[in-house]
Structures are given as C-alpha cells and as structure tokens.
Amino acid sequence: MARYRFLTFNVAHGRGPLPVHQSLRSMVKIRSNLLKIAALIKRLKADLVAVQEIDENSRWNGSYNHLTFLSEHCGLPFSAMGLTNVRGGRYPLNYGNGVLSRWPIMHAETATFGRSQLGDKGFLFVETEVAAGRRLPLINLHLHHVSRKQRLLQAGILMKFMTERHKQRAAHWVVPPILCGDFNNPPHTPDATAMLLGFCEETNNYTLLPKAGRTFPAALPARLLDFVLLPQECQPVHAEVVRCYLSDHRPVLVDFDLASPA
C-alpha cells in the first residue's frame, strides 16, 4: 500500500483571515500570507494540494501568479491552474482553482459554471501520474456561496462532466475521481454536498471527509463547508480540519492508502 497526504484549502486570494477585501490589503501582507501558506503546506508534507480562490494575474493583489509562487516555496513542483474568472484590460482579474502536486500532472481541464466573469465558480479536473502509467484523477470545485438553487445546478453540471469523463478516460485511472473543495454547504441538508455524495455512491462506496470539525470562518469556525470525497479504493487513515488563520477558511487534511501496482 502507498500512503498519500492530501490538502484542500480555500486561500481567499491570499488576503488572510480578516473580512477585508484583498484590494485593501497591502502587497507586502499578501505576499507574507502566501509564504505562510507555503510553509504550512511544507510543514504538513502534503503530496497533493487543491486550492480555491487562487489568482493567476489579478490587479487587486499583486498581478502575479500566486499558484506558481506557492509551488516555488512549498516544494511541490507540478501545478495546474483552472481559471473561472477571466478579465483583461487595465484592471485584470484572473483567478479560480488550482492544484499543486508532487507528481507530474498529465491532463487538466477547467469548467466554469457561468461565463468566466467576476464571481463565477467552477471546477478543475486533473490527472496526476503517481506511478508509471497510474493516474490519480482529482476534481477541485468551488460552489456558489449563497444560492442553493445555483449550487444544485452546478452540481448537475459536474455530475454530467463526471459521467462523460468516466466513459472517455477511466481506462487511464487507478481509481474514480477524488472530489474536493469549497462546497459552501454542509452535508446534512438537502443541498449540493448531499446530492454529489449520492451521485458518487451510485457507482462506488465514497467516503465524505472530515466527519467532524468546522472550517468557516477560520477565526471562530461555525460551519463545515470544505470536504474531500474519497472513492472506496482510497482507504482513509486520518482526516482533520487544520487549525490555522491564513484565510477565512480552514484547510482539510486527509491521509489515505492506495494499493500499489502489482
């Protein structure tokens, strides 16, 4: 069995835990906070990291690629960016979801739930080659933060995507896709988290993690909004909400075992 350590974290554009918009934070403070996030990833010894609200080139927080910056400072050499908001011009805003990996990322696709405009959510699908010819598929998503109706529609789009990609690409996979990210709703309500879990359980005995804890807001957590869904081939060993104050969300850390190739 090979053991993997996985982290999902909404990094809130690098602005930190305070409810202050990133455009009102100094570039020095944002860079300092990103360095702390990179140090956390390094300290936790994560193999795969999924981040939400990560900027590629946004005027409001420095106009540089935050995912590349994290990669350079956390020791994970491979990355993929999935932009869900794209705006050029004099005030560019380009951000979305990202993945950092210890292993090569062999395939990546991005889907936006809207029109790639300000505030739109979406997901990033990647395949990492964890061993020769063995690809681990991962979907990193960010659902609507207010509207249940929108979240359910977004979950439907994702379910259709998963069905199509399974038909097209499952031959490359060692397991069905791991799902993770900021779901923006708890699992015990009739909302998108429960809907996605039910969909995944139609074909596989998925596990929703963490079982306990709260991720939002980071300073005084009241709700559990961030999750990892593991297929049955990934045997969970440990899951926790990591106590830190580097974003308005707390990250979720999961260790799991996966059978090594024969």
N, C-alpha and C positions, 0 to 999 in steps of 0.2 A: 504493500500500500504506500502511496505517496501522499504526503500531507501538504495542504495548500492553505495559505493565510490570505484572507480577502477583506477588503475595507470598502465601504461605501460612505460618501461624505458630501453633503451639500455645503460647498465652501463659500457661498454667498458673495461671490465676486471679490473675495479677499478682504472684505471690509471689516471683519471681526464680529463679535457678538452683540454689539450695541445696535439698537434700531435707528441707525444713522445711515442715510443713503451713501453709497460708495463715492458719488461725485463730491460729497462733502468731507471725505477723508483725504488726508494728505497722501501723496505718492510714497513718502517715506514710511508711513504707518502701514499702507497696504503691502509694500514690499516686505516690511518686517513681519507682518502677519503671515504672508506666504512662506517666508523662511521658517516660521514656527510650524506651519502645516507640513512642510517638507521634513522638518526634524521629527515631527510626530510619526509620519509615515515610516521614516527610517528607524525610529525607536521601536515601533510596533513590528518591524520586519515583515511588512506586507509584501506579498508576491504580486497581487493584483489590486488595483485601486480604481474605483469608479467615483467620479466627481460630477456634481451638478453645479450649475451657475458658475461655470469657468469661462474666462474671457480669452479670446484669441487676439483681438485688436479693438479695444474699446477706449474711446477718449475719456470716459468718466473715471477710469482707474489706471491710467498709465500708458495706454496704446502699445502694449507688448503682449506676447503670448504667455499667459500665466501657466498653461499646461506644460509648455516647454521649460519654463522656469522651474516648476516643481520637479520635472523629470531630471533636470540638471543637478538639483540639490537633494533629491531623496534617494538616488541610486537605482531608480527603475528606468532603464534606457529606452524602452519602447513606449510609444504613445499614439493615441488616435483621438482626434477632435471631431465632434459632431455638432456643427453649428445649427441652432434652431432660431436664431435671430441674426439677420444679416442686413447691415446698413452701412453704406459707404459715405462718400462726401466729406464735408468739412468736420462733421462730428460723427465719426464711425462708431457703431455699436455692433460688435460681433461676439456672440457668446452662445453657450449651450452646455453640452455634456462631454465628458472626456474619460478616457481610460489610460492608466499607466500600468505597464506590465514588465515583469522580469523576463518574459519570453517574447519572441517576435509576434507581431500582430499581422496575420496573413490576409485578413479580409476585414473591411469595415464599411458600414452603411449607416446613413443618417436619415431619419424620417422626422418631419415636423408636422405637428398636429394642425397648425394654421398655415400662414403664408410667409413664415420666416420674418415676421415683423416684431416690433418691440413687445415683449411679454409672452411671446408664443412658447409653448412647451413642445417636447418631443422625446425621441429616444435614439440611442446609438447602439448598433449591433456590431460586435466584433468577434473574430475567431483568433484565439492565441494558440500558437503551436507549443504546447507544454512538453512535448517529446516528438521525435521524428515521426511524422505522419499522424500525430494525435492532436486534434484541435479541440480546444475547450471554448464553446460558444457562450457569449455573455450579452445580455441586453440591459443597458443602463438607461433608466427612464426618469422623467420628471413630469408629474401630472399637475393639472390645474389646482391652484391653491385655494380657490373659493367655491367654484361651481361644481356641485355633484353631477349635474347633467353633463357638463363638459368632460368631467373625469370618466364617466361611463362611456361617452362617445370615444374618448381617447383610448380607453381600454379595448373597445371594439376594434379600433384601427390596429392596435398592437396584436390582438388575437388573430386577425386576418393575416398580418405580416408573419406571425409565427407559423401559422398553418402553411403558408406559401413557402417560406424558407425551409421548413422541415421537408417538404416534398423535393425541393431543389438541392439542398445542401447537407441533409442529415448523414449522407454517406461519409462526410468528412469528420463528423463529430464523434467524440468519445462518450458524450452524454447529451441529453437535451439541454437547451439553453438555461443558464442561471439567469434569473431576473433580479434586479436590484434597483435601488434609487430612492428618490423622494416621492412617495406615493400620495402624500398630502391628505391621507385619511386613515383612520385606524382599521384594524381587520375585523372588528366585531360589529360593524354597521353594514347595512345593505348598500355598499359603495364599491368603488373600483378595486380596492385591495381584495375584498372577498370575491368579486367577480373574476379577477385574474387567477386567484388561487383555485377557484372552482374549475376554471378552464384548464389549468395545468393538471389538475388532479383527474381529468377525464382520461388522460393517457399515461400518467406517471404519478407516483406517490410523492408529491412535492412536500417539503417542509418549509414553513414560514418562520423566519428568524428575524429578530430575537423574540423569545417567548415572553420576556418581561423587560421593564425599563421604559424610559421616556426619552425622546430625542429633541423635543421642541417646546419652548425656546430654551436654548442652551443654558442660560443663566439660572433659570428656575423651571426645569422641564415639567410640562403638564400633559403632553400628548406624545404618543408613539406614532410617528409618521414615516419613518425610514426603515426599509426592510431588505432582506435577502431571501429569495425563494430558491431552495436547492432541490434538484431532482434526486430521486432515491439512490442513484449511483454515487452521489456525493454524500458520504456519511458524516453528519455533523459531529464535531468533537467539542466545540466550545463556541459560544456566541455571547456577546456583551455590547452594551452601549458604553462607549468610551467617554469618560468624564474629561471634558476639555472645554475651553472657552475661546475658540478660534473662529467661530461662525455663530449664526443664530440657530444652527442645528448641531447636535452631537453626532459623531460618526458611529457606525455599527461595524464591529469586527467579528468575523466568523472564521473558524478553523474547520476544515473538513478533510476527510480522507477519500482518496480515489484509487481504485485498483490500478496497479502498474501493468504495463503491457506484458503479455506472456512471453 
